[in-house]
Amino acid sequence: MRFHDNCIRDRRTRIYLPVKQIIRCNGVKNAHLLQQNPEYQTVIHYLPELVEFAPGTSLLLDFGQALHGGIRLNFYSEPGKIQIKFGESISETIGNSNQECSIKDTVLDTPFHGMLEYGNTVFRFVQITNAGSSTLKLLNIMAVALECDLEVTGSFESSDPLLNRIWSTAIRTVHLCMQDYIYDGAKRDRIVWMGDMHPEIKGILCAFSDTSIIRDSLEFIIRQTPAASPVNQVQSYSCWFIISLLDYFMVSGDLEFIRKHREFIVNMLKCHADFIDSEGKECIPERRFLDWPNNDNLQAKHAGLQALMSWMFDSGSKLLQFMDIDNAFAIAAKKQLAKHIPDPAGRKAPAALLTITGLAECRDVLENDPFNDISTFYGYYVLQAKESRSALELIRRYWGGMLQMGATSFWEDFNLKWCENATGIDQFPQPGKTDIHADFGDYCYKGLRHSLSHGWSCGPAPFMSDRLLGVKILEPGGSKISVTPDTAGLEYVRGTVPTARGIITVEADKNGKFKVDVPDGIKIVNS
């Protein structure tokens, strides 16, 4: 028997976590007890010593890593008021954080002898202040992580500890954005943005056997998109939908899902086939969007959209073929697009897409000043387009740069130049230095609005799993694969790749020797 049948069930689990470190104590008595008390339940008798907040006193707490959820406070005092401020960085926690999408700063009434839980955002740091006129006594303060409690069945390990740490941090980043659906950022925007989702989907596929959240998020997109309308009201995001759908299908083998939505898929492809002129140029109508750094560069945007359209029709023709639907129009659309090869205007994002799709070889653009003009979103595609050793050096320098600034999850945006004379996210702002969170960012992610747990930045994980472990799925569900590891100068690489038929294990060394273990039902075909 269940008490609630007609309901929506949360896929997430509540996990209670203790304070890792007290960063600053401003007059709070017995604050050290927070790191010694494992209990999260209020008690009545035989009270231990209590943490006492006199009016105006405060604590700045560090939970050690980025978490999604809120906090639980157990009170044993007369009612009062308490201010709670969440932050992804210390500067956000003590500053004036942006209140869009999730509340990070609020004053709440406290119960007498009761528990108060509050918060639905990503945070690492919390500042607690007695905002009332009476002393507040607390038994404990704990973080409440509201997250999908999934086993990470994919793995990656190499002879380079930094790359291993970056892989794990990238997977944790996308995991923070795996909530009721796949969010772009768990602090902001907390929206199912289809373009942002493609790197996230690739990250999920390389790390988790349970990929149901991908299916649910794609179905949500379909439900929310009117007929003949672009996904998220952005034409290029419809391209990302088709590309993402094929990536999901190849790993999951979920033919029932794509057949269920065959009409939506066919209509989207036919609509975009009309966005190609007689010379083969894409003529996508507004809203024309590639990424923020190239939003005002019309030539770069056109080059990127040309490649994205080609990628869409390549993926779409394969989806139609798997559904036994005539795909001649999709093949013809891709062929027509190949008649026009635009110049990427020296920009790395469109150069990467042109290279990946085979429309043009633009690696010279990618290797020119290789650590600049990189974004955490399109950085994934730059990695895909680069030679392996060059890509690993970019990962070490660029994503490794965020780790050096205190990151436990990767960010919405980043520029290596920001690190010069800057304080990290786990440091107080200092006179004469810039603040890596408050002082930087661009476009729609300036200052403390900037998301430091943004799913599209997880690209190094699927890149390293796909390229270095070298597993390529040739038939839906992984029934047929090829395995060509690339150690890229590393002493060794090893790891696991989840598929619908089970876990593939790969080990390879720098001498070209490798071993592969596959479950029953998977055939290895190496040309």
URNORJO-V385918 format. One record per residue. RES is the residue in one letter. SS is DSSP state (H for helix, E for strand, L for the rest). PSI is psi in degrees with one decimal (none if undefined). OMEGA is omega in degrees with one decimal (none if undefined). Layout:
((RES/SS/PSI/OMEGA) (RES/SS/PSI/OMEGA))
This chain:
((M/L/140.9/173.1) (R/L/145.7/-178.6) (F/L/-21.5/-177.8) (H/L/107.3/179.1) (D/L/-45.9/-178.8) (N/L/77.5/-173.4) (C/L/169.6/172.0) (I/L/125.8/-178.3) (R/L/132.8/-178.2) (D/L/130.3/177.8) (R/L/-8.9/-172.3) (R/L/164.4/-179.6) (T/E/146.1/176.5) (R/E/128.2/-177.8) (I/E/128.7/-178.7) (Y/E/132.6/-176.0) (L/E/136.5/-177.7) (P/L/165.8/174.1) (V/L/132.0/178.3) (K/L/-41.6/-175.3) (Q/E/141.1/171.5) (I/E/111.7/-176.4) (I/E/-42.5/-178.9) (R/E/133.2/176.5) (C/E/119.0/-179.2) (N/E/79.6/172.7) (G/L/4.8/-179.0) (V/L/130.2/-178.4) (K/E/137.2/176.4) (N/L/28.8/-178.5) (A/H/-30.3/-177.3) (H/H/-20.7/-178.2) (L/H/-21.8/-179.3) (L/H/-27.9/-178.9) (Q/H/3.6/-179.0) (Q/L/-13.2/-172.9) (N/L/113.7/-179.7) (P/L/-3.3/-173.8) (E/L/141.8/175.0) (Y/L/5.9/179.5) (Q/L/137.0/176.2) (T/L/142.5/177.5) (V/L/163.7/-179.8) (I/L/-52.7/-175.4) (H/L/164.7/176.9) (Y/L/49.2/-176.7) (L/L/137.5/170.5) (P/L/-177.7/171.5) (E/L/150.0/-177.0) (L/L/153.0/172.2) (V/E/125.8/-173.2) (E/E/121.2/175.6) (F/E/104.0/170.4) (A/L/159.9/179.5) (P/L/130.9/177.1) (G/L/-8.8/179.4) (T/L/160.0/-174.3) (S/E/160.9/173.6) (L/E/141.3/170.6) (L/E/115.9/-172.2) (L/E/146.0/176.6) (D/E/124.1/177.8) (F/E/6.3/167.7) (G/E/-21.6/-180.0) (Q/E/161.2/176.0) (A/E/133.6/-179.8) (L/E/153.8/171.4) (H/E/127.0/178.0) (G/E/-128.3/-177.5) (G/E/-149.6/180.0) (I/E/157.9/173.9) (R/E/129.7/177.9) (L/E/130.0/-179.8) (N/E/112.9/-173.0) (F/E/148.1/167.6) (Y/L/71.8/-178.1) (S/L/171.1/175.8) (E/L/154.8/179.5) (P/L/147.9/179.1) (G/L/-154.4/178.6) (K/E/142.5/-179.2) (I/E/137.7/176.7) (Q/E/132.1/178.1) (I/E/126.9/177.7) (K/E/119.3/177.6) (F/E/152.3/175.8) (G/E/146.3/171.6) (E/L/-17.6/176.3) (S/L/165.3/175.1) (I/H/-41.6/-177.8) (S/H/-34.9/176.5) (E/H/-38.1/-176.4) (T/H/-34.5/-179.7) (I/H/-4.4/-178.1) (G/L/-158.3/-180.0) (N/L/88.2/-175.3) (S/L/150.5/175.7) (N/L/135.2/-175.2) (Q/L/8.5/179.3) (E/L/146.6/169.7) (C/L/-38.9/174.3) (S/L/142.0/-176.6) (I/L/126.6/180.0) (K/L/-8.2/-175.2) (D/E/116.0/-177.9) (T/E/158.2/173.5) (V/E/128.5/-175.1) (L/E/150.4/169.6) (D/E/141.6/-179.2) (T/L/147.0/-179.8) (P/L/158.0/168.9) (F/L/124.0/175.3) (H/L/58.3/-178.9) (G/L/179.9/-178.9) (M/E/141.5/176.1) (L/E/123.5/174.8) (E/E/137.4/-179.5) (Y/E/144.1/171.1) (G/E/139.4/176.2) (N/E/70.7/-174.3) (T/E/179.5/170.2) (V/E/136.8/-179.5) (F/E/160.2/166.6) (R/E/-33.7/-175.7) (F/E/148.0/175.8) (V/E/134.5/172.1) (Q/E/126.2/-179.3) (I/E/125.8/-178.5) (T/E/134.9/172.6) (N/E/108.7/-176.6) (A/L/9.5/-179.3) (G/L/-161.8/-175.2) (S/L/0.3/179.8) (S/L/154.8/-180.0) (T/L/135.0/177.6) (L/E/133.3/178.2) (K/E/129.5/-176.2) (L/E/143.1/172.8) (L/E/-38.9/-175.6) (N/E/159.8/171.1) (I/E/126.3/179.3) (M/E/151.4/171.5) (A/E/145.1/175.3) (V/E/97.4/178.9) (A/E/120.8/176.0) (L/E/97.9/-170.3) (E/E/161.3/173.5) (C/L/117.0/-176.9) (D/L/74.1/-175.5) (L/L/145.4/173.5) (E/L/132.1/174.4) (V/E/101.9/-176.4) (T/L/-19.9/172.0) (G/L/155.8/179.9) (S/E/160.4/175.0) (F/E/133.2/175.4) (E/E/142.0/178.0) (S/E/-179.1/177.2) (S/L/-2.8/179.5) (D/L/105.4/-178.5) (P/H/-31.3/179.9) (L/H/-44.4/177.9) (L/H/-38.6/178.9) (N/H/-41.5/179.6) (R/H/-37.8/179.3) (I/H/-41.2/177.6) (W/H/-49.0/-177.9) (S/H/-40.4/179.7) (T/H/-37.4/178.2) (A/H/-42.4/178.4) (I/H/-39.5/176.8) (R/H/-35.7/179.5) (T/H/-49.9/-179.6) (V/H/-31.8/178.2) (H/H/-38.8/177.5) (L/H/-26.9/-179.1) (C/L/0.2/176.1) (M/E/87.1/-177.2) (Q/L/-128.1/175.8) (D/L/-35.0/168.1) (Y/L/-173.1/177.3) (I/E/111.4/177.7) (Y/L/156.6/172.6) (D/L/-42.9/176.3) (G/E/140.5/-175.1) (A/L/-13.4/169.3) (K/L/-46.5/178.7) (R/L/135.8/15.7) (D/L/-10.7/-177.2) (R/L/39.9/-175.6) (I/L/150.8/177.1) (V/L/80.1/177.7) (W/L/120.5/-171.8) (M/H/-38.7/179.5) (G/H/-45.6/178.7) (D/H/-30.1/-171.3) (M/H/-23.2/-174.4) (H/H/-50.7/175.5) (P/H/-34.4/178.8) (E/H/-44.2/178.3) (I/H/-42.4/177.6) (K/H/-39.4/178.0) (G/H/-42.9/179.6) (I/H/-43.1/-177.4) (L/H/-30.3/-178.5) (C/H/-6.7/-172.9) (A/H/-26.1/-171.0) (F/E/136.8/172.9) (S/L/-34.9/177.6) (D/L/104.1/-177.9) (T/L/21.0/-176.2) (S/H/-28.2/-179.3) (I/H/-27.3/175.7) (I/H/-50.0/178.8) (R/H/-46.1/-177.9) (D/H/-38.4/-179.3) (S/H/-39.9/176.8) (L/H/-39.3/178.5) (E/H/-37.3/175.3) (F/H/-44.7/177.7) (I/H/-44.4/-179.4) (I/H/-44.2/-179.8) (R/H/-33.0/-174.0) (Q/L/2.0/-177.5) (T/L/111.6/178.1) (P/L/156.8/179.2) (A/L/137.7/177.1) (A/L/20.0/178.1) (S/L/150.8/178.9) (P/L/148.9/176.5) (V/H/133.0/-178.8) (N/H/19.6/-177.8) (Q/H/23.3/177.8) (V/L/117.9/-173.1) (Q/H/-42.0/-177.9) (S/H/-22.4/179.4) (Y/H/-23.3/171.4) (S/H/-36.4/174.8) (C/H/-45.7/-179.9) (W/H/-30.7/177.6) (F/H/-49.8/-178.6) (I/H/-43.4/179.2) (I/H/-45.3/-179.2) (S/H/-38.4/-179.0) (L/H/-42.1/177.9) (L/H/-42.7/179.4) (D/H/-43.8/177.8) (Y/H/-44.3/-176.4) (F/H/-39.2/-178.1) (M/H/-34.8/179.1) (V/H/-43.3/-173.5) (S/H/-29.1/-174.1) (G/L/24.0/-173.2) (D/L/74.4/-178.2) (L/H/-34.1/178.9) (E/H/-39.2/-177.4) (F/H/-47.6/-177.9) (I/H/-33.3/176.3) (R/H/-36.2/178.4) (K/H/-33.0/-175.1) (H/L/28.6/-176.2) (R/H/-39.7/-178.5) (E/H/-42.3/178.4) (F/H/-42.9/-178.6) (I/H/-48.5/-178.6) (V/H/-44.9/-179.0) (N/H/-38.8/179.7) (M/H/-43.2/179.7) (L/H/-43.7/-179.5) (K/H/-35.3/176.7) (C/H/-44.4/-177.5) (H/H/-22.8/174.5) (A/H/-24.8/177.3) (D/L/-8.3/-178.8) (F/L/31.9/176.9) (I/E/124.8/-177.4) (D/L/-178.8/-174.2) (S/L/-20.5/179.1) (E/L/-0.5/179.8) (G/L/6.7/-179.4) (K/L/138.0/172.2) (E/E/141.0/176.8) (C/L/50.1/179.2) (I/L/130.9/177.4) (P/L/174.5/176.7) (E/L/145.7/8.9) (R/L/121.6/180.0) (R/L/113.6/-176.5) (F/L/130.4/173.8) (L/L/-63.1/172.3) (D/L/168.5/-176.0) (W/H/-43.0/-177.5) (P/H/-24.1/-179.2) (N/H/16.5/-173.7) (N/L/-30.4/-178.6) (D/L/3.7/178.1) (N/L/96.3/-171.6) (L/H/-39.6/-179.0) (Q/H/-45.8/179.0) (A/H/-41.1/179.7) (K/H/-43.9/179.2) (H/H/-43.3/-179.6) (A/H/-42.7/179.5) (G/H/-41.3/179.9) (L/H/-33.9/175.2) (Q/H/-47.3/179.7) (A/H/-40.0/-179.0) (L/H/-40.4/176.7) (M/H/-42.3/178.9) (S/H/-43.6/178.1) (W/H/-41.2/179.7) (M/H/-45.9/-176.3) (F/H/-27.9/173.3) (D/H/-47.2/177.7) (S/H/-42.3/-177.7) (G/H/-39.6/-179.9) (S/H/-35.3/178.0) (K/H/-41.2/177.5) (L/H/-44.4/179.3) (L/H/-40.9/178.9) (Q/H/-43.0/179.5) (F/H/-25.8/178.6) (M/L/5.8/-178.6) (D/L/39.1/175.8) (I/L/140.0/179.7) (D/L/120.7/-177.0) (N/L/15.9/-175.8) (A/H/-38.6/-177.4) (F/H/-33.8/178.8) (A/H/-39.3/176.7) (I/H/-40.9/179.6) (A/H/-37.4/179.5) (A/H/-42.6/178.0) (K/H/-41.3/179.1) (K/H/-38.9/178.7) (Q/H/-40.5/179.3) (L/H/-30.1/-179.3) (A/L/-11.3/177.8) (K/L/-22.1/-175.9) (H/L/118.8/179.8) (I/L/99.7/-177.2) (P/L/158.9/175.9) (D/L/134.2/-178.1) (P/L/4.3/176.8) (A/L/31.1/177.4) (G/L/9.7/-176.2) (R/L/142.4/-171.3) (K/H/-35.4/-177.7) (A/H/-54.0/178.2) (P/H/-33.8/178.1) (A/H/-39.5/178.9) (A/H/-45.5/-179.5) (L/H/-39.9/177.8) (L/H/-38.6/-179.2) (T/H/-45.3/-178.6) (I/H/-43.2/-175.7) (T/H/-9.9/-179.9) (G/L/6.8/177.8) (L/L/-35.0/-179.6) (A/L/152.3/175.0) (E/L/110.1/-174.1) (C/L/29.8/-178.7) (R/H/-23.7/177.5) (D/H/-36.0/177.4) (V/H/-41.0/-177.3) (L/H/-30.6/-177.7) (E/H/-4.2/175.9) (N/L/113.5/-175.3) (D/L/63.7/-163.7) (P/L/-17.4/-176.4) (F/L/4.2/175.8) (N/L/165.0/-175.8) (D/L/38.9/176.6) (I/L/138.8/173.4) (S/L/156.0/-180.0) (T/L/-26.2/177.2) (F/L/-67.3/-176.0) (Y/L/-5.0/172.1) (G/H/-33.4/178.3) (Y/H/-43.1/-177.9) (Y/H/-30.8/172.6) (V/H/-43.7/177.2) (L/H/-44.4/-179.2) (Q/H/-33.5/-174.9) (A/H/-13.4/-175.0) (K/L/160.4/169.4) (E/L/149.6/-167.2) (S/H/-47.0/-176.9) (R/H/-39.1/177.6) (S/H/-39.0/179.1) (A/H/-41.2/-179.9) (L/H/-35.5/178.3) (E/H/-37.4/175.3) (L/H/-42.3/178.8) (I/H/-46.9/-179.0) (R/H/-44.5/-174.6) (R/H/-47.4/-170.4) (Y/H/-60.5/179.2) (W/H/-33.2/174.8) (G/H/-29.8/176.6) (G/H/-35.9/176.8) (M/H/-40.2/177.0) (L/H/-39.9/179.0) (Q/H/-24.7/178.9) (M/L/15.8/173.2) (G/L/6.1/-175.8) (A/L/138.8/166.6) (T/L/-1.3/170.5) (S/L/158.5/-173.8) (F/L/159.5/-160.2) (W/L/164.7/177.3) (E/L/-33.5/-179.4) (D/L/157.9/178.9) (F/L/146.3/174.9) (N/L/127.9/-177.4) (L/H/-28.0/-179.3) (K/H/-22.8/179.6) (W/H/-25.7/-173.6) (C/H/-16.4/-176.6) (E/L/116.2/177.9) (N/L/42.8/-177.6) (A/E/150.2/171.2) (T/E/144.1/-179.6) (G/L/176.5/-176.4) (I/L/-19.4/179.9) (D/L/20.6/179.3) (Q/L/153.4/172.8) (F/L/145.8/172.8) (P/L/141.9/-177.2) (Q/L/139.6/176.8) (P/L/137.1/178.3) (G/L/-2.7/178.2) (K/L/152.2/174.0) (T/E/158.8/-180.0) (D/E/117.2/-173.2) (I/L/-24.8/-179.9) (H/L/-52.9/-171.3) (A/L/-27.2/-170.3) (D/L/-0.9/-174.3) (F/L/-175.2/-175.8) (G/E/165.3/-176.4) (D/E/173.1/175.4) (Y/L/-119.8/-177.8) (C/L/5.6/-176.9) (Y/E/63.1/-179.3) (K/E/143.4/172.6) (G/H/-140.0/-175.0) (L/H/-8.9/171.9) (R/H/-21.8/-177.8) (H/L/128.0/179.7) (S/L/128.5/-180.0) (L/L/11.7/174.8) (S/L/76.6/-170.6) (H/E/120.7/-169.9) (G/H/-31.6/-175.7) (W/H/-9.2/-178.9) (S/H/6.3/-175.4) (C/H/4.6/-171.5) (G/H/-36.4/-179.9) (P/H/-31.4/-177.9) (A/H/-56.4/178.4) (P/H/-31.3/177.2) (F/H/-50.1/-177.5) (M/H/-39.6/177.8) (S/H/-46.7/-176.5) (D/H/-49.7/-173.3) (R/H/-47.3/-172.7) (L/H/-42.0/174.2) (L/H/-30.6/168.8) (G/L/20.8/178.7) (V/E/123.9/177.1) (K/E/125.2/-180.0) (I/E/123.0/-175.8) (L/L/-25.8/178.4) (E/L/147.7/-175.3) (P/H/137.1/179.9) (G/H/-2.9/177.5) (G/H/20.2/179.7) (S/L/-26.1/176.6) (K/E/129.9/-178.4) (I/E/162.4/164.6) (S/E/151.9/-179.4) (V/E/112.0/179.4) (T/L/81.4/-178.1) (P/L/151.2/177.2) (D/L/104.8/-177.9) (T/L/-13.8/173.1) (A/L/40.6/178.2) (G/L/-6.3/177.6) (L/L/152.5/178.5) (E/L/-39.2/178.4) (Y/E/159.1/167.4) (V/E/146.1/174.1) (R/E/155.0/-180.0) (G/E/-175.9/-178.7) (T/E/149.0/-179.4) (V/E/117.3/179.5) (P/E/141.3/172.9) (T/E/173.2/177.9) (A/L/-20.5/-178.8) (R/L/5.0/178.2) (G/E/-169.9/-171.7) (I/E/128.5/174.1) (I/E/133.6/178.8) (T/E/132.6/-178.3) (V/E/135.8/170.4) (E/E/134.8/-179.8) (A/E/150.1/176.4) (D/E/175.0/-173.1) (K/L/-14.3/179.9) (N/L/3.5/178.0) (G/L/-0.3/177.3) (K/L/136.3/177.7) (F/E/157.3/179.8) (K/E/138.2/-179.0) (V/E/131.2/172.3) (D/E/128.9/-179.0) (V/L/150.9/175.8) (P/L/165.4/173.1) (D/L/142.5/178.0) (G/L/-2.6/177.7) (I/L/127.0/-179.7) (K/E/130.9/177.9) (I/E/125.2/179.1) (V/L/104.4/177.2) (N/L/124.6/-179.4) (S/L/none/none))
